[in-house]
Amino acid sequence: MESFNARLRDELLDGEIFYSLREAEVVIESWREHYNTVRPHASLGFRPPAPEVVLPTFAAWPAALRRLAPPSTQVVAPRPTLN
């Protein structure tokens, strides 16, 4: 974990100024996605830890999985506020 935190700080945080929490969330998530799916890691034989997976096309999925619940029945928890 310390290695990850050091890389996050060295490769991203030390070179960025964030003007809003939302901007920080977007930029950090983009970096995390790249770190886990694209960036080679020496300890893994210069492969990414979680390479992107090719998903089957939507049309190939069974009909039961394609049916989404109507919006009125979907339960969404309220987003917590940060103080």
C-alpha positions as CSV (number, residue, x, y, z in Angstrom):
1,M,0.0,0.0,0.0
2,E,2.9,2.4,0.8
3,S,4.2,1.8,-2.7
4,F,0.9,2.7,-4.3
5,N,0.5,5.8,-2.2
6,A,4.0,6.9,-3.1
7,R,3.3,6.4,-6.8
8,L,0.0,8.3,-6.6
9,R,1.7,11.2,-4.9
10,D,4.8,11.2,-7.3
11,E,3.0,10.6,-10.5
12,L,-0.2,12.6,-9.9
13,L,-0.8,14.6,-6.8
14,D,2.6,16.5,-6.8
15,G,1.9,17.8,-10.3
16,E,-1.8,18.8,-10.0
17,I,-3.8,21.6,-8.5
18,F,-7.4,20.6,-8.0
19,Y,-9.9,23.4,-8.0
20,S,-12.9,21.3,-6.8
21,L,-13.5,18.0,-5.2
22,R,-15.3,16.7,-8.4
23,E,-12.2,17.6,-10.5
24,A,-10.0,15.6,-8.1
25,E,-12.4,12.6,-8.2
26,V,-12.3,12.6,-12.0
27,V,-8.6,13.0,-12.4
28,I,-7.7,10.5,-9.7
29,E,-10.1,7.9,-11.0
30,S,-8.7,8.3,-14.5
31,W,-5.1,7.8,-13.1
32,R,-6.3,4.8,-11.0
33,E,-7.9,3.2,-14.1
34,H,-4.6,3.7,-16.1
35,Y,-2.5,2.4,-13.2
36,N,-4.5,-0.8,-12.9
37,T,-5.3,-1.6,-16.5
38,V,-2.5,-0.2,-18.7
39,R,0.6,0.7,-16.7
40,P,3.2,-2.1,-16.6
41,H,4.3,-3.3,-13.2
42,A,7.8,-4.7,-12.8
43,S,6.8,-7.1,-10.1
44,L,4.3,-8.7,-12.5
45,G,6.7,-9.2,-15.4
46,F,5.9,-5.8,-16.8
47,R,2.2,-6.6,-17.2
48,P,-0.7,-4.5,-15.7
49,P,-2.3,-6.0,-12.6
50,A,-5.9,-6.0,-14.0
51,P,-5.8,-5.8,-17.8
52,E,-9.1,-4.7,-19.4
53,V,-11.5,-7.5,-20.2
54,V,-13.4,-7.8,-23.4
55,L,-17.1,-8.1,-22.6
56,P,-19.5,-9.8,-25.0
57,T,-21.7,-7.6,-27.0
58,F,-24.9,-6.5,-25.4
59,A,-27.0,-8.4,-28.0
60,A,-25.4,-11.7,-27.0
61,W,-26.6,-11.4,-23.4
62,P,-29.6,-13.4,-22.4
63,A,-32.9,-11.5,-22.5
64,A,-33.3,-11.7,-18.7
65,L,-30.1,-9.8,-18.2
66,R,-31.1,-7.1,-20.7
67,R,-34.3,-6.2,-18.9
68,L,-33.8,-3.4,-16.6
69,A,-36.1,-2.5,-13.8
70,P,-38.3,0.6,-14.5
71,P,-36.9,3.8,-12.9
72,S,-39.7,4.0,-10.4
73,T,-38.7,0.7,-8.8
74,Q,-34.9,1.2,-8.7
75,V,-33.7,2.1,-5.2
76,V,-30.9,4.6,-5.1
77,A,-29.3,5.6,-1.7
78,P,-28.8,9.3,-1.2
79,R,-25.3,10.5,-1.8
80,P,-23.6,11.3,1.5
81,T,-22.4,14.8,2.0
82,L,-18.8,15.6,3.0
83,N,-18.2,18.1,5.7
